[in-house]
Amino acid sequence: MNKTQKITIAVMAIIGLLLAALMLVPRRGAGTAAQAGGAERTEHAEQAPSAHADKAAPEQGGLAEAPPDKIALDDTQARAAGIVLAVAAPARIDAAITLPGEIRFNEDRTAHVVPKLAGVVTSVRAELGQNVRRGQVLAVIASSALSEQRSELLSAERRLALATTTFERERRLWQDKISAEQDYLQARQAQSEAGIAVRNARQKLDAIGAGAGAGAGPAAGGAQLNRLELRAPFDGVVMEKHLALGEAVKEDAAVFTISDLSQVWAEIAVPPRDLALVRVGQTVLVKASAFDAQASGKITYVGALLGEQTRTAKARVALANPDRAWRPGLFVSVDVPSGRAAGASATSANAAGDAAVAVAADAIQTVDGKPVVFVKEAGGFRAQPVTPGRSDGKLTEIVQGLPAGARYAAAGSFVLKAELGKDGAEHAH
């Protein structure tokens, strides 16, 4: 490269630098102008809400815009929205614990019908789910063992009849001084022993339910001696059936299960921490889990032992079931009143109740994840954050955030919550 070419390249480089400098100067100025314009727009934007508020204020009668936690609502609008006011005041809070449970058969009114003698089923007269009455025949079984016992009774009755006749004859002969007293005494002894044998045979039949009035007696003839009738012990429903016509059954087979469903049990599981609150004779509220139904019952039993697997104690509630809506196997929840809170004493309790301030349970709403009560103020309502305490489902204790005597929305507070949500959305925009 010669000297002339080097000079030419240097001149071109200098010209390029100058052009680049000229191009950069206007851009910096434009950026400054843009920043200035942005500042003006920001200042205008900050002033715009005030102007908008000033413009909106005359439309609202010259009132300033409400704070975010306040809802502007006059008395007429509140009544139209279904809002009911109440006064926060002391009250008695009888809180309740809720325990899981299940409907069970009343075991005191549930019977397993067994033949007590082996035999063959000759007739079945009751079906599964059928309502039966006390004494109704459920099935008939032919039993050879029963035939032998009835034969024994027949023989004993015949011997008793003969012994009685002999005794009466010997008594007359002895009274007439014809026979010796020893013959009279022997006849009396024979009659007594025959009577014992008859009572023994009858009691054997009564023990298996085949005594007088329980089926065809011995007097019905030889063809009926083996007839064993299984009868319902009380009014109830056939819950289980385990026999069929012609089937051979054993003496200890539970062929029928009869249960009186007019009263059932609600069996509940009680953890150790709640055992002191569950007492026999206490009235509780049982609620169905599968449908909307509830009923009151009394606790009749509280277990003294904890289950090895569940580590809970069993308690039992007697529940009237006239319509049979409470079916065994149904899951329920049981509300047990827990009384005063632990540590509360009569000296520290308020004269009107054990909660210094209480409000309606429906009055408490959740706003931004925090419980609030809508307090009545001039021109509307204000969402007052509170700290709730115990609750019995109707009243809730307010531990902090609301003084006694404050007027609040006891009913319809969900309407105020919805209005507060709308106002928050408008402020966000």
Residue, then its C-alpha position, 0 to 999 in steps of 0.5 A: m500500500n502506497k502513501t496516497q492510499k493510506i491517506t485516503i483511508a484515514v480521511m474516510a475514517i475521519i468522515g465516518l466518525l463525524l457522520a456518526a457523531l452528527m447522527l447521535v446528537p439528535r437522538r439524545g435530544a429526542g430522548t430528553a424531549a420524550q422524558a419531558g413529555g412523559a413527566e408531563r403525562t405523569e403529572h397530568a395522570e396524577q391530576a386526572p383522578s382529582a379532576h374526575a373526583d371533582k367532576a363526580a362529586p357534584e353528581q353524588g351531592g357534593l360528597a367525597e368518594a368513600p374509602p375502600d372499606k366503606i359502602a355508601l348505603d342509606d337506610t332505604q337501600a339497606r332495607a330493600a337489600g334485606i339487611v337487618l341490623a342488630v347490636a353486639a352484646p354479651a351472650r351465652i355461647d354453648a359451643a359444640i364439638t362434632l364427632p363422626g358416627e354411623i347408624r347401627f342396629n339397636e342390639d337390644r332390639t335385634a334377634h338372631v333366630v336359631p332352630k335350637l334343634a337340627g332338622v330339615v326345612t319344610s316351609v319358609r313363610a318370611e322373606l328378606g325385608q318383610n315386616v313381621r309381627r311378634g309370634q308370626v311363623l317364619a319357617v317350619i322345620a321337621s326335627s326328629a329330636l323334637s319328636e323324641q322330646r314330645s314323645e317323652l312329654l306324652s309318656a310323662e303325662r300318661r304316667l302322671a295320669l295313672a299315678t294320680t288315679t292310683f293315688e286317689r284310690e289309695r287315699r280313699l282306701w286308707q281313709d276307709k281303713i282298708s289299706a295300709e298307710q304305707d300304700y297311700l304314701q307310696a302312691r303319693q310319692a309316685q304321683s309327685e315323681a310323675g308330676i316332676a317328669v311332666r314339668n321337666a319335659r315341658q320345660k325342655l320344649d319351652a327352652i327350644g320354643a316348642g312349648a304350649g302355644a309355640g306350635a303344634g302340641p303333642a295332642a295334634g297327633g304323631a304326624q305333628l310331633n316333629r314340627l318345629e315352628l320358628r316364630a318372630p320374637f317381636d315386631g320388626v324387619v327381616m334383615e337376614k335370611h339363611l335358609a331355603l326349602g328342603e335345606a338341612v339346618k343345624e341347631d345353632a345356625a342363625v337362619f333369620t335376623i330380626s331387628d326393630l328399626s323403630q329405634v336405632w343407635a348412632e355409634i360415634a368415635v370419641p377421641p381422648r381429648d373429648l371424652a370429658l365432654v361426652r356424658v351419658g344422658q346428654t342430648v345431642l344432635v345427629k345429622a345425616s351426611a348423605f341427605d338433609a336430615q337431623a334429629s335429637g337423641k340421648i347418649t346411652y353409653v360411653g366406652a371406658l376403653l380405647g380401641e387399639q387401632t383407632r385410639t378412640a372410645k365408642a359412644r352410643v346415641a339412642l335415636a327414634n326412627p319412626d319413619r325408618a329414615w335412619r338406616p343402619g350403615l348411614f354415616v352421620s355427624v353428631d354435635v355434642p354441646s361442649g358447654r363453657a370453654a376450658g378455663a372459664s369460671a363463674t366469677s369471670a363470666n359476664a352476667a348476661g353470658d360467658a361471651a363479652v361480645a357476640v354477634a350473629a354467626d351469619a354476620i361474619q364474612t371473609v374479606d381478603g382472607k380475614p373475618v370482618v363484620f359490617v358495622k353501621e355508620a353514618g351514610g353506610f357500612r364499614a368492614q370492621p376486621v374482627t377476631p372470632g372465638r367460640s360459636d354454637g352455630k347461631l352466635t359467635e363470640i368476638v374476642q377482639g375488634l368490636p365493642a359491645g353496643a355496636r350496630y352491625a349487619a346481622a342478616g344480609s351481610f353477604v350483600l355488603k360483601a358483594e358490594l365491597g367487591k364491586d367497589g374494589a374492582e372499580h378502584a383497581h381499574 
